[in-house]
Amino acid sequence: MVEFAYSLVVIVPLFLGGIELSNYVSTKMRVSQLALHVANNASRIGIDSLLAKPRITETQINDLFLGAQLQSGTLDLATNGRVILSSLERMPGEDEHMIRWQRCFGSLEWDSSYGDAGDDDIVAMGPASNQVTTPADTGVMFVEIVYQYKPLFLSNEMFADRKIHETAAMVVRDDRDYPGPGGNGLYNTEGASVASCT
């Protein structure tokens, strides 16, 4: 009994640490999949028209973020995370890129690590080891998700700065009205609330 009691001092922390590590890895994978889903869905949206190129609206962006929140489930992106969706496009006749528009979701305070709406001198977007550029005459939906990890057993103070940061990008599937009204890229004829990043 004494030996077992002494061994518990080592076994219990190892056991709980293993569960915590598994939970962290699982959460990181879920956030990565969410980023991929948002990028994929953003690359497909658009209102088709026989007379004009497909348009993107603020309502569609809001629906996209609502879908991400529902997919996040217990992670609760609205409270514990930040989703930053950017439209990366190649500058006409140049090798550099621009972020035409950017929309955000979630109450976690975080600025994009790779650029802001209106930046027009971007060579590539994303982490240095995995940067993204756009093909000519199209765009890329670039998604950045930052999530504040919530531990199972260990104190929140120990994980105060433990944020999971994932990115994903998808080339726009169809042609699209990239400039939009006034060059800002997004239509808002319905008067929907704008998911601003500021």
C-alpha positions in Angstrom: 0.0 0.0 0.0 2.8 2.4 0.8 4.6 1.6 -2.4 1.3 2.1 -4.3 0.7 5.5 -2.6 4.2 6.6 -3.5 3.7 5.5 -7.1 0.5 7.5 -7.4 2.5 10.7 -7.0 4.1 9.9 -10.4 1.3 7.9 -12.1 -1.6 10.3 -11.6 0.2 13.4 -13.1 1.4 11.3 -16.0 -2.1 9.9 -16.6 -3.7 13.4 -16.4 -1.0 14.9 -18.5 -1.5 12.2 -21.2 -5.2 13.0 -21.3 -4.6 16.7 -21.5 -2.1 16.2 -24.3 -4.6 14.1 -26.2 -7.3 16.7 -25.7 -4.9 19.5 -27.0 -4.0 17.5 -30.1 -7.6 16.7 -30.8 -8.6 20.3 -30.4 -5.8 21.5 -32.7 -7.0 19.0 -35.3 -10.6 20.2 -35.0 -9.5 23.9 -35.4 -7.5 22.9 -38.5 -10.5 21.2 -40.0 -12.7 24.2 -39.2 -10.2 26.4 -41.1 -10.3 24.1 -44.1 -14.1 23.9 -44.1 -14.5 27.8 -43.9 -12.0 28.2 -46.8 -13.7 25.5 -48.9 -17.2 27.0 -48.3 -15.9 30.5 -49.0 -14.4 29.4 -52.3 -17.8 28.1 -53.5 -20.3 30.9 -52.4 -21.7 33.4 -54.8 -25.1 34.5 -56.3 -25.2 33.2 -59.9 -26.6 35.5 -62.6 -27.0 35.0 -66.4 -26.1 38.6 -66.9 -23.1 39.1 -64.6 -20.4 37.3 -62.8 -21.3 35.7 -59.4 -21.5 38.1 -56.6 -20.5 37.7 -52.9 -22.8 39.3 -50.3 -22.3 40.2 -46.6 -25.3 37.9 -45.9 -23.4 34.9 -47.4 -20.3 35.8 -45.3 -22.4 35.9 -42.1 -24.0 32.6 -43.0 -20.5 31.2 -43.6 -19.5 32.2 -40.1 -22.7 30.9 -38.6 -21.9 27.6 -40.1 -18.4 27.7 -38.6 -19.8 28.4 -35.2 -22.3 25.4 -35.5 -19.5 23.2 -36.7 -17.2 24.2 -33.8 -19.7 22.7 -31.3 -18.3 22.7 -27.8 -15.2 24.7 -28.9 -17.5 27.8 -29.3 -15.6 29.9 -31.8 -17.8 32.9 -31.1 -16.5 33.1 -27.5 -13.1 31.4 -27.5 -11.8 32.1 -31.0 -11.3 34.4 -34.0 -11.9 33.6 -37.6 -10.3 35.9 -40.2 -11.4 35.4 -43.8 -9.5 37.3 -46.5 -9.9 37.6 -50.3 -6.4 37.4 -51.7 -6.1 38.5 -55.3 -3.3 39.1 -57.8 -2.8 42.8 -58.7 -3.6 43.3 -62.4 -0.4 42.8 -64.5 1.8 42.3 -61.5 3.3 39.5 -59.4 2.2 41.1 -56.1 -1.1 40.5 -54.4 -3.7 42.4 -52.5 -6.3 41.7 -49.8 -9.4 43.2 -51.3 -11.6 42.5 -48.3 -11.4 40.9 -44.9 -14.1 39.7 -42.6 -13.9 38.5 -39.0 -15.9 36.4 -36.5 -15.4 35.7 -32.8 -14.7 37.8 -29.7 -11.1 36.8 -29.2 -8.9 39.8 -29.8 -6.5 39.0 -32.6 -5.2 40.8 -35.7 -4.3 39.0 -38.8 -0.7 37.8 -38.9 -0.5 38.1 -42.6 -2.1 41.4 -43.7 -5.1 43.6 -43.5 -7.9 44.6 -46.0 -6.5 47.0 -48.5 -2.9 45.8 -48.4 -1.6 45.7 -52.0 2.0 44.8 -51.7 1.8 41.2 -50.6 4.2 38.8 -52.2 2.6 35.7 -50.6 0.2 35.0 -47.7 0.6 32.6 -44.9 3.3 31.1 -42.6 6.8 31.3 -44.0 6.9 27.5 -44.4 3.7 27.3 -46.4 2.9 30.5 -48.3 0.0 31.0 -50.7 -0.1 32.9 -54.0 -3.0 33.2 -56.4 -3.2 32.1 -60.0 -3.8 34.8 -62.6 -7.4 36.1 -63.0 -8.7 34.4 -59.9 -8.6 34.7 -56.1 -7.9 32.6 -53.0 -10.0 32.5 -49.9 -7.4 32.6 -47.1 -8.6 31.6 -43.6 -6.9 32.2 -40.3 -8.3 30.8 -37.1 -7.0 31.5 -33.6 -8.5 29.6 -30.7 -7.8 30.0 -27.0 -7.3 26.5 -25.7 -9.4 25.4 -22.7 -7.7 22.7 -20.6 -9.5 19.8 -19.1 -7.6 19.4 -15.8 -4.8 21.9 -15.6 -5.5 25.5 -14.5 -6.4 28.1 -17.1 -3.6 30.3 -15.8 -1.1 27.7 -17.1 -2.6 28.0 -20.5 -3.3 31.7 -20.5 -1.2 32.2 -23.7 -1.8 28.7 -25.2 -3.5 29.7 -28.5 -4.0 27.3 -31.4 -3.3 29.1 -34.7 -4.3 27.4 -37.9 -4.6 28.5 -41.5 -6.2 27.2 -44.7 -6.6 28.4 -48.3 -8.7 27.5 -51.3 -8.7 28.8 -54.8 -12.1 30.3 -55.8 -14.0 27.6 -57.8 -15.8 29.7 -60.3 -15.5 33.1 -61.9 -16.4 35.9 -59.5 -17.2 39.7 -59.5 -14.0 40.5 -57.5 -14.1 44.3 -57.6 -17.8 44.4 -56.6 -19.5 47.7 -55.9 -17.0 50.5 -55.6 -14.1 48.1 -55.6 -14.7 46.7 -52.1 -15.7 43.2 -53.4 -18.8 42.6 -51.3 -22.4 43.5 -52.0 -24.9 44.4 -49.3 -28.3 45.0 -50.9 -30.0 43.4 -48.0 -28.5 45.8 -45.4 -26.9 42.9 -43.4 -24.5 43.6 -40.5 -20.9 43.7 -41.6 -18.5 41.2 -39.9 -15.9 43.9 -39.6 -12.4 43.1 -38.3 -12.1 46.4 -36.4 
